[in-house]
Amino acid sequence: MPTLDAPEERLRKFKYRGKDASMRRQQRMAVSLELRKAKKDEQALKRRNITNVSSDPASEQLTKGVSLNLQEIINGVNASDPDLCFQATQAARKMLSRERNPPLKLIVEAGLIPRLVEFLKSSLHPCLQFEAAWALTNIASGTSEQTQAVVESGAIQPLVELLSSPHMTVCEQAVWALGNIAGDGPEFRDLVISSNAIPHLLALVSSTIPITFLRNITWTLSNLCRNKSPYPCKKAVKQMLPVLFHLLQHEDGEVLSDTCWALSYLSDGCNERIGQVVDTGVLPRLVQLMTSSELNILTPSLRTVGNIVTGTDHQTQVAIDAGILNVLPQLLMHPRSSIQKEAAWALSNVAAGPCQHIQQLIACGTLPPLVALLKNGEFKVQKEAVWTVANFTTGGTIDQLIQLVHSGVLEPLVNLLTIQDPKIVTIILDVISLILKAAEKLSEKENMCLLIEEIGGVDKIEALQLHENPQVALTALNIIENHFCEPRS
């Protein structure tokens, strides 16, 4: 995975101890985009229906399907006889439901989509509605151009109307199709929202519907929360949040995963957006889900809580009160480095807060696993651990900085001074400088200098004075001149 350089704005945060906590917390938002943006491969944007459905009054004719070639399908779909239309539409759906290489492009180019959209309106023929909705679901699972062809043929409104169908399989297929359309991007997502789909979707959520149906509804809702350029409108978010809170209490893994992803999208933004999520009261349950052994639940719940602690001090305190700091030390030691990295990122956001938050961080035993990551973690994890230490030293009290030193943080930091990442090296040098200044205020500077020299720090800092990066060279020079000014052989 490519590494993105952290923006200069984030580096500047470590230069000035006098900044207040709220300023530091706002500036935490300028961080590595690689980590903070929900990766598109972690949750399916679109899904194709390739499974057989159970029998239902609306689909009892499924077993009578016939095999037609493309020209016969075209002729049948354009026929006036409803039975011929059904047979041809079902044959097209079966083609599109093949597991390998479905002919999406051929079906689109054959001009069948407008007729399939017309069939959605055939309320006297629910089996035809079902087959048409299934075929359109699979076409909309394709490229953006194929999804666009479905939208431009006017499919959204009749699909929304099918959410009120008395036939469950028809209704569920409409949910699936709308999920694929919304998953294409913010433009089509907003078209689905403006077609009043959300109230109809929410009305379907009940304890009596089959779990497969509930999973589809939850996934479609998550796609309606996805994307932030622009975000879904506030009215839509306000409509969905209470039901997402309800779904978060479910026991099914897929429902929980997609609900957590939905909340992660909604919390990935400004403090006001974060506040909408926090105010629903989801944090205690999210923290509980962070202890899940299922990666598809743990990852989005951790992402959501990580987003929340990029908010205000109050929002972060609510997360702390919900128990986030009791879970993060365990996640820093998780066998997967991706989880270690996300946990370290969340911790860095807590450490960017006021000294009270830093004290709670210390009290919950997060320093030992943090130091272990600095020593032995993968480089991408070490970098997040360095940000955590940097935020800690920027906002911590002198006593807290001394506790940090006593945790053994200096040696792994010094060892990282040889890495080929000038920005991280600069941050480590800033941390060392802040620690030396704190020691000076406690009249412990001489002992601190000896400690740094014993672990090989002075040699490494002196060598960095010749670094090709001017910022690294200047920072190293300042440390040597201000704290190690005696001539050395």
N, C-alpha and C positions, 0 to 999 in steps of 0.2 A: 504494500500500500504506500503511495507516495506521501512524503512528509511535507506538510505545508509550513512555511515559516510563520512564526507568530508575528503579528503586526507590531510596528514600532510603538503604537499607543500603549500596548501592554508593557513594553519595556520601560517606558517613562514612569510607570507607576512605582517602580522600585527606587527611583532617584530621590524622592522627597518624603521623609518620614512625617512631615507635618500635615500631610493630607488627612482629611477626616474620613471616617469609615464609609460614609455614604458615597463619597467620591470614589474611593477605592472599589466599592462594590459595583458601582456603575461601570467602571473601567474594566472589570473582570469580563464583561461581555465581549470585549475585543480579544478573542482567543482563537486557538487552532480550529479552523473550520472543519478539518477532517474529523474531529471528535464530536463537535457540537451539533452538526447537522445530521438529522436522522438519515442513515444510509439507505438508499432505495432497495438494496438487495436484502435488507433485514425483514421487510414485510412486503408481501406481494402487492404490487400496484393493481394488477389485473389477474383474473383467474378464468380459466376455461373450464366449462362443464363437460367432463369426459366420462362421467359415471352414469350408470343406469339409475333411474328413479324408481321408488317403490310404487306399487299400483295405487291408483287413486281414481275416483269416478271421472275426474277430468282427463285422465290419461290412460284409460283402460284400453284404448285402441292402439296403444304403443306396440303391443305384441303382434299386431297385424301388419307391421311395416313391410314395405316392398322396396326392392333395390332398383333404382333408376339411374340412367346416365345423366350427364349435365344438361344435354339438350332436352331430354324428357322432363327434367326438373323445371327448366325454364318454361317449357310449354304448359306443364301442370300448374305452376305457380300463377301463370297468367290466364288460366282457364276461368270460366265463370261457375263451374260446378264445384261446390264446397268440398265434396269428397276428393276430387282430383287435386284441388288446392291443398287439402290436408296431406294426401299421400306424397305430393311433390315437396311440400314444406318439411315433412318428416324425413324424407330422403335427403334433403339438403342439410337438415340438422344432423343426421347421422354422419354425413361427410365431414361436417365441421366439428364433430365430436370425436373424430379419430385421434388417437393418442399421438400419432406421428404425422407431421406434415399435412395438416388440414388445408384444403384449398381455399383459404380465406380470400385471396386475391381474385381467384376465378369467380367466386360467388359475387363479390363486389362488382367486378367488371361485367358480369352478366346482367347487371341492373336489377337484381332481385330485391334489394333493400326496401325500396318504396312499397312494393307489394307486401313484404313481410311486416312493415309498419302498419299497413292497412289491415292486415290480419289481426293485429293486436286489438283492434276495435270490434272484432266479431264476437260480441258477447253471447250470441246464440250458439257459438261453436267454441267452447272452452278448450277442447283438444287442439284446435287450430291456433288459438291464442297461445297455448302452452308451447307448441312446437315453434311458432314464430318468435316468441320471447327467448326460447333456448338458442335458436339460430342467431338471433341478434346479440345475445350474450356473448357467444363465441366470436362473432365478427368484431364486437367491441373490445374483445380481449387482445386484439391484434395491434397493429401499428397505430400511431396517432392519426394517420390518414384514413385508416379503416374505421376507427372510432368516429372520426369526423364525418364520414359518409353516413354512419348510423344517425348521428345528431342532426345533420343537415337534411335528412329525410323525415325529420319531425318525430323521432322515436320517443323523446323524453316525456312529453305530456301523456301520450297513451300508456307508457310504462308506469307513470305515477298513478294514473287512474286504475291500473291493474293491481295496485297495492290494496285496493278495496275489493278485489275479486273474492267471491265466496269460495273459490277453488284454491286450496292451499298451495298446490304445486304451481299453479299459474302465478299466484302472488309471490311465492318464493323466487321463481325465475325472474320476475320483474325486479325484485330486490337485487338479485345478482347482476342483472344487466345494468341497472342504475349504478351499482358499485363499480363496474368496469368503466362506465362513462365518467364517473366522478374521479376515478383513479388516474385518468389521462392527464389531468392538470387543473390549475385553478380556474381556467375559463369554463370548462365543461362542468367542473364542480359547482361553480356559481350558477350555471344554467339549471342544474338539478335542484339546487337550493331555491332558486327563484320560481321554480315550477311547483313549489309547496310540497316537496317530497318529504321533508323532515317530520312534520306532524303525522303523516300517514305511516312512516317508518316507525316512529315512536309508539304509535297506537298498536302496532303489531307485537310489541314486546310484552310477553306475559309468561307466567309459569307453566302454561299449558301447551305452548307450541313445541314442536320437536326440536331437539338440541341442534340438529343440522341447520334448521331454519334460523334459530337464534344466532348461530355462528355467522351465517350470511348477513343477517341484519347488523350485527356488531361490526363485521368487517366493512360493510358499506358505510356505516356511521364513521368508522375510522378514516375512510377515504374522504368523507365530507369534512373532516377536521384537518386533513393533510394539506400541505403547501402553505407558504407564507408570503408569496409575492403575487397577489396580496393574500392576507389571512382571510379565512371565512368571516363573513360579517358577524358583528357582535350579537345580532338577534338570533342567528343560527346557532351560535355557540351557547347562548343563554338557553335555547330550547333543548340542546343536546346534553348539557352538563348534568342535570338531575338524573337522566336515564343512564348516563355513563357511570355516575356514582352508584346507581342501583346494580348495574352490570358488574361493577368492580367487586361486589359481594358474592358473585357466582363462584361455583367450584370448578367449572369446566376450563381446562387449560387454554383452549383456543379462544374462548370468550374473554378470558382474563388477559391473554396476550394482546388481542386486538383492542381491548378497552384501554390497556396501558399505553399502547402505541397512540391511540387517539388522544389521550391526555398528554403524552409527550409532545405531540404536534401543537396542541393548544397552549402548552406552557413554554414553548420555545419562542420567546419574544419579550416584549416590554413588560415592565412591572405591573401594568394594568391587566395584561393578558394573564400573567402569572397569578395575580390576585383573584381573577375569575375562577381559576382552578382551585386555589387554596381555600377560597371561601366556601366551596362545596363540602369541605371536611374530608377530602379523600386522603390526606397525608398519613394518618395512622394505618390505613389499609395498604397504602403503597409501601410504607416501611415494612409492614408484615410480608408483603410479596417480595421484597428485596432479599428475604431469607429463603426463597423458593429454590429447590434443586433443579427446577426446569428453566433452562437458559432462555427459552422464548418468553418466559414471564419475568425472570430476573432482569434481563437486559432492558426492556422498555420501562419497567418500574424504576430501576436505577437511573435511567435516562431522564425520566420525568422528575424525580426528586432532585437530580443534579440540575435540571433546568430551574426548578423552584428556588434553589439556593443561590441562583444568580440574581435573585430579586432583592427586595429591600431587606434591611436588618430584621424588620418584624417578620417578614415572610420566612427568612432563614431561621429565626427563632422558633417559629411554628414547626418547622421541619425538625429542629433540634428537640423540641418538646415532644414530637411524635416518635422520637427514638432513633433518628438517623445515625447519630454518633455511636449508638450501641451496635449497629450493624456494619458500618464502614470498616472498622478494623478487621472483621472477618473477611470482607470482600477484598481488602488489600492483599489478603493471603489466598485468594481464590486461585484454583489451578489454571484458569484461563487468563492469559495476559490482557485480553480485551476487557474483561471485567475489572482486573486490577487497574487498568488505565482509567476507566470510567469512574471507579471509586476514588482514585487519586484526584481526578478532575473535580468531583463533587467536594472532596475534602479541601481542595485548594480554594473553592468558592466559600466554604465556611471560614477558612483561615484568612480570607480577605476582609472579614468583618471586624467588629470592635474587639478589644482585648477580652471582653467577657466571653465571646464566642470561642476565642483562642483558648481560654482557660477551660471551657467545657470540653474542647477538643483534647487538651492534655489529660483531663480527668478521666476521659473515656478510654485511655490507653491506645491512642492512635499513633503515638510517636515511635514505639518499637517496630511495628510493621512498616511504617513509613521509612525508617532508616534501613530496614531489611530490603525494601524495594530499591532504595538508592544504591545499595551494595550489589544486589543480585538480580534486579528486575531487567526485563528487556529494555532496550534503549527508549522505545516509545513510552514505556511506563516510567522509566527514570526521569524523563523530561517532565512528566506531569508531577512527579514527586518533587522535582526541583521547584516548579511553580508553587507548590504547596509551601515549601520551606521559605521561598521568597516572600510570599504573602504573609506568612507567619512573622518573619523578621521585620516586615514593613509596618505591621499593625500591633505587634506584641509589645509588652512592657519589657523593661530591662531584666526583671526577674524571669519572665517567660523565655527570653532569649537565652538566659543562662541554663534554664531547664532544657532548652533545645540542644545546647552544647553538651550537657550532661547525658543526653540520650544517645550520643555518639554520632551526631550528624556530620561533624567536620571531616572526618577521614574519607567517607564515601564522596562527599562534595569535592574535596581536594583531588581525589582520584579521577573525577569527571572533568577536571580542568584540561585534560589532554584530548577531549573529544573534538571532532571536526564540525562543531556547530557553534559559530561565534556568538550567537544570541544567547544560547544557554550558558556558554562560558562567561559572558558578560554578567548575566544574572547571578551566577555563582560568586563571581568576584564582588558584586554588590552585597551579597549576603555576608561574605567574609568581612567586608568593610564595616557593615552595620554591627556585626558581632564584636569586632575590635573596638568600635566606638562605645558600645555598651560596656565592654570590659574596662575601658578607660574610665568611664564614669564610676565604676566600682573599685577603681585603683587596682584592677586585676590585669591590666594590659600586658605587663611583662610575662605573666604566667600564660596568658593566651597566645602571645607571640611564640613562647617556647613550645607550646602545644602544637601550633601550626608548623613550626620548624621541624619538630620531631616526626610529624607524619608526612614530611616531604613537601609541605605547602609552599615554603618560601622559594625553594628551587623552581617549582612549577610556575609561581607567580612572576619570578624574575624572568624566566624564559618567555613568558607571555608579553613582556615589554617589547619583544621583537616580532610580535604577531602581525600578520599581514592586514588584519582588520584593525583600523585605527581606534575604534571604540574599545576593543579588547586591550590593545596596547596602552591606551591612555589610562584606562581603569586600573590595569596592573601597575603602571608607573606610579599612580597616585597612592596605591596601597603601600608600595615599597618606600616611597618618599615619606609618607605620613607615619608609618608604623615600623618599618624595618630600615631605618636610615643609616644605621652603622655600616661602615664598609665591610664587605665580606670577601674572603679570599676565593 
